[in-house]
Amino acid sequence: MADLKKLDREDRDDSKRISRRQFFTGVGGLGVGAVFGGFLGGALLLPDKVFAIPASSGYLMVDTKKCAGCTSCMLACSLSHHGETNLSLSRIQITQDPWGKFPDDITISQCRQCPYPSCVAACPTGALHSDEKGVRTVDEAKCIGCERCVNACPFTPSRALWNYEEKHAQKCDLCENAKFWNQVGGPDGKRACEEVCPMGAIKFTKELPVQSEDGYELDLRTGTVWDTLGYDGAPQSGGHLG
């Protein structure tokens, strides 16, 4: 009971700090480089806690207009991390709107490796943390199953997911701990979803992309056959990380 009261007090203290939406609104069009460079000036006062989290050394982006909705990335993610093809265990999620029209009928959701990761800030045990490469990841042994990280993620669906089989939180780790894959993963290796995508709709970068609340702006179509179809260009094209 004492521990719960302590967590409640911490929540009240956190409410006095900058909100997640305020942070993303501030850095949405500028990127974290502008924040660290001080270009936000007096428009947004960031607490010291923001700067305590090192930037990730890699980011996954997708171009939704190139996605065919085949779920190969989801199957590869589940297989490489858990040794089974279970879409519910995938750390990248594809949702399809049966009533939607191209290109708004598919949404791809994967972790953005946020500059200020709300999931990390919400975890009471340090299970969800930033590792030595800056990758936001979960130490399953420390997870107590409170799901605070799942609820803290500002995006829908949450990029911090609940593993219903093993009863712990999990999220994209850029395949750094893909124990059922015989390849070297992580920011300096390969990512299973990127490797198997037949459309080339997933791309890895080490540079923090320009982002907004709608997603990272990305165009993987310019200079390809998509140009002839009139679906080149970004961000007006709609290609982004959901």
C-alpha positions in Angstrom: 0.0 0.0 0.0 2.8 2.3 0.8 4.4 1.7 -2.6 1.1 2.6 -4.3 0.9 5.8 -2.4 4.4 6.6 -3.4 3.6 6.1 -7.1 0.5 8.3 -6.8 2.6 11.1 -5.3 5.1 10.7 -8.2 2.2 10.9 -10.7 1.1 14.2 -9.1 4.6 15.6 -9.2 4.9 14.6 -12.9 1.7 16.4 -13.7 3.4 19.6 -12.8 6.0 19.0 -15.5 5.7 19.4 -19.2 3.0 17.1 -20.8 3.7 14.6 -23.6 1.5 16.5 -26.0 3.2 19.8 -25.2 6.6 18.2 -25.9 5.6 16.7 -29.2 3.9 19.9 -30.3 7.1 21.7 -29.5 9.4 19.3 -31.4 7.0 18.1 -34.0 8.2 20.1 -36.9 11.7 20.8 -35.6 13.1 17.5 -34.4 15.1 16.9 -31.3 18.1 18.7 -32.8 16.3 21.9 -32.6 15.4 21.3 -29.0 19.0 20.6 -28.0 20.2 23.5 -30.1 17.9 25.9 -28.2 15.9 27.1 -31.2 12.7 26.7 -29.3 13.7 29.7 -27.2 11.1 30.8 -24.7 8.3 29.1 -26.5 8.8 25.9 -24.5 10.7 25.4 -21.3 11.9 21.8 -21.1 12.8 20.3 -17.7 16.2 18.7 -17.0 14.5 15.3 -17.0 14.0 15.4 -20.8 17.8 15.7 -21.4 18.6 12.7 -19.2 17.4 10.3 -21.9 20.0 9.7 -24.6 18.8 9.8 -28.2 18.2 6.5 -29.9 20.9 5.4 -32.4 18.3 4.3 -34.9 14.7 4.7 -36.1 12.3 2.6 -38.2 10.1 4.5 -40.7 7.4 3.3 -43.1 5.8 4.6 -46.2 2.1 3.6 -45.8 1.4 4.1 -49.6 3.9 1.3 -50.4 2.5 -1.1 -47.8 0.4 -4.0 -49.3 -0.9 -5.1 -45.9 0.6 -8.6 -46.3 1.6 -8.6 -42.6 5.0 -10.2 -43.5 6.7 -7.7 -41.1 4.4 -8.8 -38.3 5.1 -12.5 -38.8 8.8 -11.9 -39.1 8.8 -9.8 -35.9 6.9 -12.5 -33.9 9.0 -15.3 -35.3 12.4 -13.7 -34.6 11.5 -12.6 -31.1 9.3 -15.4 -29.9 9.9 -18.4 -32.2 6.3 -18.5 -33.4 4.1 -16.8 -36.0 1.6 -15.0 -33.8 0.4 -11.6 -35.1 -0.6 -10.6 -31.5 3.0 -10.9 -30.4 4.4 -8.6 -33.1 5.9 -5.3 -32.0 4.9 -3.7 -35.3 1.2 -3.6 -36.0 -0.7 -3.2 -39.2 -4.4 -2.3 -39.1 -6.6 -2.3 -42.1 -9.9 -0.4 -42.6 -12.2 -2.5 -44.7 -14.3 0.6 -45.6 -11.3 2.8 -46.2 -9.9 3.8 -49.6 -6.3 3.8 -50.7 -4.1 5.2 -49.4 -6.0 5.7 -46.1 -7.0 2.1 -45.6 -3.8 0.9 -44.0 -2.1 2.1 -40.8 1.3 0.8 -39.7 2.2 1.4 -36.1 5.7 0.8 -34.7 7.8 2.5 -32.0 9.2 5.9 -32.9 12.1 5.6 -30.3 10.8 9.0 -29.0 13.3 11.7 -27.9 11.3 11.9 -24.7 9.9 8.4 -24.2 6.8 8.5 -22.0 6.9 4.8 -21.6 10.4 5.0 -20.0 9.3 7.8 -17.7 6.2 5.9 -16.5 7.9 2.6 -15.7 8.2 2.3 -11.9 10.9 -0.4 -11.9 13.2 0.6 -14.7 12.2 -2.4 -16.8 11.5 -0.1 -19.7 14.7 1.8 -20.2 17.1 3.2 -22.7 20.1 0.9 -23.3 23.7 1.7 -24.1 22.7 2.4 -27.8 19.8 4.5 -26.8 17.2 1.9 -27.9 14.1 2.0 -25.8 13.6 -1.6 -24.7 12.1 -3.8 -21.9 14.0 -5.8 -19.3 11.4 -8.6 -19.0 12.9 -9.7 -15.6 12.1 -6.3 -14.1 8.6 -6.0 -15.5 5.9 -6.3 -12.8 3.0 -6.2 -15.2 1.5 -2.9 -14.2 1.1 -1.8 -17.9 1.9 1.8 -17.0 4.1 2.0 -20.1 1.2 0.8 -22.3 -1.0 3.5 -21.0 1.7 6.2 -21.1 2.4 5.9 -24.8 0.8 9.0 -26.5 0.0 7.0 -29.7 -2.8 4.7 -30.6 -2.4 1.8 -30.7 0.2 2.0 -27.9 3.8 1.2 -29.1 4.4 -0.5 -25.7 2.5 -3.7 -25.9 1.4 -6.4 -23.5 2.6 -9.9 -24.1 -0.5 -11.9 -23.0 1.4 -15.2 -23.1 4.4 -14.4 -21.0 2.7 -11.6 -19.0 5.1 -8.7 -19.4 5.4 -5.6 -21.5 7.3 -5.5 -24.8 8.1 -3.2 -27.6 10.3 -2.8 -30.7 13.9 -3.1 -29.9 15.1 -2.8 -33.5 15.7 -6.6 -33.3 18.6 -6.1 -30.8 17.3 -9.0 -28.7 15.7 -11.1 -31.4 16.8 -14.4 -29.9 15.2 -16.7 -32.5 16.9 -15.0 -35.5 20.4 -16.0 -36.5 21.3 -12.5 -37.7 22.8 -9.6 -35.8 20.1 -7.1 -35.1 19.9 -3.7 -33.5 21.0 -0.3 -34.8 24.2 -1.7 -36.2 22.7 -4.8 -37.6 19.5 -5.9 -39.4 15.8 -5.6 -38.6 13.6 -8.5 -39.5 10.6 -6.4 -40.6 12.8 -4.4 -43.0 14.4 -7.5 -44.4 11.2 -9.3 -45.3 9.0 -6.4 -46.6 8.4 -7.3 -50.3 7.4 -3.7 -51.1 10.3 -1.9 -49.6 7.9 0.1 -47.4 10.1 0.0 -44.3 13.4 1.9 -43.9 15.9 2.2 -41.1 17.8 5.4 -40.5 20.2 6.7 -37.8 19.1 10.3 -38.3 16.2 11.5 -36.3 13.4 12.1 -38.8 11.3 15.2 -38.9 8.1 14.3 -37.0 4.7 15.6 -36.0 1.8 14.1 -34.1 0.8 12.4 -37.4 4.1 10.6 -37.8 7.5 10.8 -39.5 7.5 12.3 -43.0 8.8 9.7 -45.4 8.6 9.2 -49.2 10.0 5.9 -50.5 8.2 6.3 -53.9 10.0 9.2 -55.7 12.2 7.9 -58.4 10.3 4.6 -58.8 7.3 3.4 -60.8 5.1 5.1 -58.3 5.9 8.4 -60.0 3.9 7.4 -63.0 0.9 6.7 -60.8 1.0 10.2 -59.3 1.8 8.9 -55.8 5.3 10.4 -55.4 6.2 13.1 -52.9 5.9 13.7 -49.1 4.4 14.8 -46.8 1.3 15.6 -48.8 1.4 12.0 -50.1 0.3 10.6 -46.8 3.3 8.3 -46.4 4.3 8.3 -42.8 4.8 6.3 -39.6 1.5 5.9 -37.9 
